[in-house]
Amino acid sequence: MARVHVPFDLRHLAEGLAELEVPGDDYRGLMAALGRRFPALGQALQDDKAFVLDGEIIDAPLLEAVGPHSEVHFLPRIGGG
């Protein structure tokens, strides 16, 4: 299972947990598992955060594979031009 690091500002949506072990072979499966366990957290992560997999920011993660030992982070989206 992937290790998901919960952003500090959203930990209240995950019962205060900083890390979660989450099943899923890809981004969609991972987010579905998060959404089942913590619906508000799953939605907030999809709406407001960038997806970082094993240290790499993934711009279009929908089909991105997630390994059983992957580290997943969510960072604030940065706008610019």
N, C-alpha and C positions, 0 to 999 in steps of 0.2 A: 504494500500500500504506500502511496505517496505521502510525504510529510508536507502538510500545508501550514505555512506560517500565517497566522491571523494578524492583520494590521492592528496596531494598538487602538486606533479610533473605532474599530468595529468589534473589539473583543466582548463588549457588552451583549452583542448578538450571538455569541458563542459561549455563553455562560462563563465568561471571563477567561476562557482558555487561550493560550498563546500559540499552541500547536495542536494540530489534529492529524490523525492517521486516516486517510481517505482512500477508498478503493476507486478504481477507474482506469481504464486502458487508454483513454484519450480525454481531451478537455471536456467534451460533452458529458462523458460518464462521470468524470470528477465533479463537475458542477452539479450534475443531477444528484449525486450522492451527498454533496454538501447541502443542497436544497432540501433534500428529504430530512436530513438531521437538523439543520438550522435554516428554515425557509427565508427568514429576513436577511441572514448573512449571505446566502447564495445570491439573492437578488441584488444586495448592495455591492457585492464583489463584481458582478457582471455589469452593473450600471456605472460604477464610479472608479474602478481600479484597472490598471494595466496588469496583464498576466506575465509573470516571470517564471520560466522553467529552467531549472538547473543553471541559473545565473544569466540567462538570455531573455531579453524582452521579446515576446512573441506578438507581432502586430495583428495577425489574423489567426487566432488559436483554435478555431472551430474543429479542425481535423488534426490538430497536433497530438501526437502520441505522448502518453505519460507512462514512464517506467515505474516498476514496483519500488524502486529506491530513489525516485525523483524528489527534488526539493522544489516546492512551489511557493512563490511569494506573490503578493499583490501590492502594487505601488500606486500612488496617486497619479492620475493622468496629467501630463504637462502639455498645455496648449502652446502654440507658437506659430510662427509664420516665416 
